[in-house]
Amino acid sequence: MHCKHCDYALWNLRDRICPECGNAFLPSEYEFVPNSIRFCCTECGQDYYGVDDKGHLVPTEFDCVRCGSPQRMDDMLVLPTEGVTEEQALLLGDVTATGYFCAEQAGIHADGIYAVVGCGPVGIMAVIGARHLGAEMIYAVDTIPERLELARKAGAVPIDFNSEDPVLVLHDAAEGRGADAVMEAVGSFASHRSAIELVRPGGTISSVGVHTETAFAFTPAEAYDKNLTYKVGRCPARVYMERLAPFVRDGQLDISGVISHRFPLERGPEAYRLFDERRDQCTKVLLTP
């Protein structure tokens, strides 16, 4: 959608002011494609979509179903999705945000050497994010051929843990030092152990894998002796969605290739089994209603 005063392409309409010409506007002044505009409650962030023939909310004034606060369409936060497909939007709110968050925590710079442990969907997005942030040398560690191939296509050097020792490969590439940062995207004892072995002294481990272990895979002494920086935590996905959507829309982040299978929702149990059992070169499944 475009500003009616200067034709500037409006993306995030949170401030109600065109960033190009400074003129204020109201959502009711524009016609949208139905279901293409996401309105958010100003109090709790609950999503609503414009559904009438102008793409507006019906009714335009109501109480939020989640928090009960009164809302007016012209006062709500508006996030257009023009140029971003439904598949891309789904990935933005999940693995893309998490992978990019992992890469940012790694402190990427152009002349660094990096490793990604685990080439599932989040790991692939960490590779894509690291490349977007300027990394030129990324090594991706996994054991599953189709995941390693995705990592290669995303710009990483694949390392098959079944046939190569990642520590030897990384130490050889980095003149014996190890990786400047390791992005851990699995969430297991073994992946953490690999990360500490791959990272150089003074390096960083950025961990976004969901862990259920009761103890770390490395000791406080190992972390101390390596002067390790360890960053871990849950990704603030909603923040990253807004930041990354323009990059996806403009083709700077190519993220849809991670989806290998598409199923209707009623075949959900079959899709989960396919992914869990890693059959038919499955890397990520999309369920459609």
C-alpha positions as CSV (number, residue, x, y, z in Angstrom):
1,M,0.0,0.0,0.0
2,H,1.2,3.5,-0.8
3,C,1.0,7.0,0.8
4,K,-1.8,9.0,-1.0
5,H,0.3,12.1,-0.7
6,C,3.7,11.0,-2.0
7,D,3.2,7.3,-3.2
8,Y,5.8,6.1,-0.7
9,A,5.4,2.3,-0.1
10,L,4.1,2.0,3.4
11,W,5.0,-1.2,5.2
12,N,4.9,-0.9,9.0
13,L,2.1,1.6,9.8
14,R,2.6,1.6,13.5
15,D,3.3,5.3,13.8
16,R,0.4,6.6,11.5
17,I,2.9,8.9,9.8
18,C,4.4,8.5,6.4
19,P,8.2,8.3,6.9
20,E,8.8,10.0,3.5
21,C,6.6,13.0,3.5
22,G,5.5,13.2,7.1
23,N,1.7,13.3,6.5
24,A,-0.6,11.4,8.8
25,F,-3.1,8.9,7.6
26,L,-5.9,6.6,8.9
27,P,-6.4,2.9,7.8
28,S,-10.0,3.7,6.9
29,E,-8.8,6.0,4.1
30,Y,-7.3,3.0,2.2
31,E,-8.7,0.0,0.5
32,F,-6.9,-3.3,1.1
33,V,-7.1,-6.8,-0.3
34,P,-9.2,-8.7,2.1
35,N,-7.2,-10.8,4.6
36,S,-4.0,-9.2,3.5
37,I,-3.7,-6.7,6.4
38,R,-3.1,-7.7,10.0
39,F,-4.6,-5.4,12.7
40,C,-3.3,-5.8,16.2
41,C,-4.9,-4.9,19.5
42,T,-3.1,-1.9,21.0
43,E,-3.2,-3.5,24.5
44,C,-2.4,-7.2,24.1
45,G,-1.4,-7.6,20.4
46,Q,-4.3,-10.0,19.5
47,D,-4.5,-10.3,15.7
48,Y,-7.4,-9.4,13.5
49,Y,-7.7,-9.4,9.7
50,G,-9.7,-7.1,7.5
51,V,-12.4,-9.2,5.7
52,D,-14.9,-6.9,4.0
53,D,-14.6,-5.9,0.3
54,K,-12.3,-3.0,1.3
55,G,-10.2,-5.2,3.5
56,H,-11.5,-3.3,6.6
57,L,-12.4,-4.7,10.0
58,V,-16.1,-5.6,10.5
59,P,-17.3,-3.9,12.8
60,T,-14.7,-1.1,12.9
61,E,-15.2,-0.7,16.7
62,F,-15.4,-3.6,19.1
63,D,-14.0,-5.0,22.4
64,C,-10.9,-7.2,22.0
65,V,-11.8,-10.9,22.4
66,R,-8.6,-11.5,24.3
67,C,-8.2,-8.6,26.8
68,G,-11.6,-6.9,26.6
69,S,-10.2,-3.4,25.8
70,P,-12.2,-1.2,23.4
71,Q,-10.7,-1.0,20.0
72,R,-11.1,1.2,16.9
73,M,-9.7,0.2,13.5
74,D,-8.1,3.6,13.0
75,D,-6.3,3.3,16.3
76,M,-5.0,-0.2,16.0
77,L,-1.5,-1.3,14.9
78,V,-1.5,-2.2,11.3
79,L,1.0,-4.6,9.6
80,P,0.5,-5.0,5.9
81,T,1.7,-8.3,4.4
82,E,1.8,-7.2,0.8
83,G,4.6,-8.9,-1.1
84,V,5.0,-11.6,1.6
85,T,3.3,-15.0,0.9
86,E,1.4,-16.9,3.5
87,E,4.2,-19.5,3.6
88,Q,6.9,-16.8,4.1
89,A,4.8,-15.2,6.8
90,L,4.5,-18.6,8.6
91,L,8.2,-19.1,8.5
92,L,8.9,-15.5,9.6
93,G,7.0,-16.1,12.9
94,D,8.8,-19.4,13.6
95,V,12.1,-20.8,12.3
96,T,13.3,-17.7,10.3
97,A,13.1,-15.4,13.3
98,T,14.8,-18.0,15.6
99,G,17.6,-18.7,13.2
100,Y,18.3,-15.0,12.5
101,F,18.2,-14.3,16.3
102,C,20.8,-17.1,16.7
103,A,23.0,-15.6,14.0
104,E,22.8,-12.1,15.6
105,Q,23.8,-13.5,19.0
106,A,26.8,-15.0,17.4
107,G,28.3,-11.5,16.6
108,I,28.7,-12.1,12.9
109,H,31.4,-10.1,10.9
110,A,32.7,-10.6,7.4
111,D,36.1,-12.1,8.2
112,G,35.0,-14.5,10.9
113,I,34.7,-18.3,10.7
114,Y,31.5,-19.8,11.9
115,A,29.9,-23.2,12.6
116,V,26.2,-24.2,12.7
117,V,25.5,-27.4,14.7
118,G,22.3,-28.9,13.4
119,C,20.8,-28.3,10.0
120,G,17.2,-28.6,10.8
121,P,14.9,-25.7,9.7
122,V,16.3,-23.4,12.5
123,G,19.9,-24.3,11.7
124,I,19.3,-23.6,8.0
125,M,17.8,-20.2,8.9
126,A,20.8,-19.5,11.1
127,V,23.0,-20.1,8.0
128,I,20.8,-17.8,5.9
129,G,20.8,-15.2,8.7
130,A,24.6,-15.3,9.1
131,R,25.1,-14.9,5.4
132,H,22.7,-11.9,5.4
133,L,24.7,-10.4,8.2
134,G,27.9,-10.7,6.2
135,A,29.5,-14.0,7.1
136,E,31.5,-15.5,4.3
137,M,32.8,-18.7,5.8
138,I,30.2,-20.9,7.5
139,Y,30.5,-24.6,8.2
140,A,27.3,-26.6,8.8
141,V,27.4,-29.9,10.8
142,D,24.7,-32.6,10.5
143,T,24.4,-36.3,9.6
144,I,21.3,-36.1,7.2
145,P,22.2,-35.7,3.5
146,E,19.1,-33.6,2.5
147,R,19.7,-31.2,5.4
148,L,23.4,-30.8,4.5
149,E,22.4,-30.1,0.9
150,L,20.0,-27.3,2.1
151,A,22.9,-25.9,4.1
152,R,25.2,-26.0,1.0
153,K,22.5,-24.2,-1.1
154,A,22.2,-21.6,1.7
155,G,25.9,-20.8,1.4
156,A,27.6,-23.1,4.0
157,V,30.3,-25.7,3.7
158,P,28.5,-29.0,4.8
159,I,30.3,-31.3,7.2
160,D,28.8,-34.8,7.5
161,F,29.5,-35.9,11.1
162,N,29.3,-39.6,10.0
163,S,32.3,-39.3,7.7
164,E,34.3,-36.2,8.9
165,D,35.5,-34.9,12.2
166,P,34.1,-31.3,12.5
167,V,36.7,-30.3,15.0
168,L,39.5,-31.2,12.6
169,V,37.8,-29.5,9.7
170,L,37.2,-26.3,11.7
171,H,40.7,-26.2,13.3
172,D,42.3,-26.7,9.9
173,A,40.2,-23.9,8.3
174,A,41.0,-21.6,11.2
175,E,44.7,-22.3,11.5
176,G,44.2,-24.4,14.7
177,R,42.0,-21.9,16.5
178,G,38.4,-23.1,15.9
179,A,35.3,-21.2,15.0
180,D,34.8,-17.6,16.1
181,A,31.3,-18.5,17.0
182,V,29.1,-21.6,17.0
183,M,25.4,-21.5,16.4
184,E,23.8,-24.4,18.2
185,A,20.3,-25.3,16.8
186,V,19.6,-28.8,18.2
187,G,19.1,-28.7,21.9
188,S,20.9,-31.8,23.1
189,F,23.9,-32.7,25.3
190,A,25.8,-33.9,22.2
191,S,25.2,-30.7,20.2
192,H,26.4,-28.6,23.2
193,R,29.5,-30.8,23.5
194,S,30.2,-30.3,19.8
195,A,29.8,-26.5,20.2
196,I,32.3,-26.3,23.0
197,E,34.8,-28.4,21.1
198,L,34.4,-26.3,17.9
199,V,34.6,-22.8,19.3
200,R,37.9,-21.1,19.6
201,P,39.3,-19.6,22.9
202,G,37.5,-16.2,23.4
203,G,34.7,-17.3,21.1
204,T,30.9,-17.4,21.4
205,I,28.3,-20.1,21.5
206,S,24.9,-18.9,20.5
207,S,22.3,-21.5,21.5
208,V,18.7,-21.6,20.4
209,G,18.0,-25.3,20.6
210,V,15.3,-26.1,23.1
211,H,17.2,-28.0,25.9
212,T,15.7,-30.5,28.3
213,E,18.9,-31.6,29.9
214,T,19.5,-31.1,33.6
215,A,23.2,-30.2,33.2
216,F,25.5,-28.5,30.7
217,A,27.7,-30.6,28.4
218,F,30.7,-28.6,29.5
219,T,32.1,-27.6,32.9
220,P,32.5,-24.2,34.4
221,A,36.2,-24.8,34.2
222,E,36.1,-25.4,30.4
223,A,34.0,-22.2,29.9
224,Y,36.5,-20.3,32.1
225,D,39.6,-21.6,30.4
226,K,38.2,-20.7,27.0
227,N,37.0,-17.3,28.0
228,L,33.7,-18.4,26.6
229,T,30.8,-16.1,25.8
230,Y,27.6,-18.2,26.0
231,K,24.3,-16.7,24.8
232,V,21.0,-18.6,25.1
233,G,17.3,-17.9,25.3
234,R,14.0,-17.7,23.6
235,C,13.7,-15.7,20.4
236,P,11.4,-12.6,20.5
237,A,9.8,-13.7,17.3
238,R,7.3,-10.9,16.9
239,V,10.0,-8.3,16.9
240,Y,12.0,-10.2,14.3
241,M,9.0,-10.7,12.1
242,E,8.6,-7.0,11.6
243,R,12.3,-6.5,11.1
244,L,12.8,-9.4,8.6
245,A,9.6,-9.1,6.6
246,P,11.0,-6.4,4.3
247,F,14.1,-8.5,3.6
248,V,11.9,-11.5,2.7
249,R,9.6,-9.3,0.6
250,D,12.5,-7.8,-1.3
251,G,14.2,-11.2,-1.9
252,Q,17.2,-10.6,0.3
253,L,16.2,-13.6,2.5
254,D,15.2,-16.7,0.5
255,I,13.5,-18.9,3.1
256,S,10.8,-21.0,1.4
257,G,13.2,-23.6,0.2
258,V,13.3,-25.2,3.6
259,I,9.7,-26.6,3.1
260,S,9.9,-30.0,1.5
261,H,6.3,-31.3,1.9
262,R,2.8,-29.7,2.0
263,F,-0.2,-31.5,3.4
264,P,-3.8,-30.6,4.1
265,L,-4.6,-30.2,7.8
266,E,-6.5,-33.4,8.0
267,R,-3.3,-35.3,7.1
268,G,-1.5,-33.7,10.1
269,P,-0.7,-37.0,11.9
270,E,0.8,-38.5,8.7
271,A,2.9,-35.4,8.2
272,Y,4.2,-35.5,11.8
273,R,5.2,-39.1,11.4
274,L,6.9,-38.3,8.1
275,F,9.0,-35.6,9.7
276,D,9.7,-37.5,12.9
277,E,10.9,-40.6,11.0
278,R,12.9,-38.4,8.5
279,R,11.4,-40.2,5.5
280,D,11.1,-39.1,1.9
281,Q,13.9,-36.5,2.4
282,C,11.6,-34.5,4.6
283,T,13.0,-31.2,6.0
284,K,9.9,-29.2,6.9
285,V,6.2,-29.8,6.5
286,L,3.6,-27.2,5.8
287,L,-0.1,-27.9,6.8
288,T,-2.8,-26.0,5.0
289,P,-6.4,-25.6,6.3
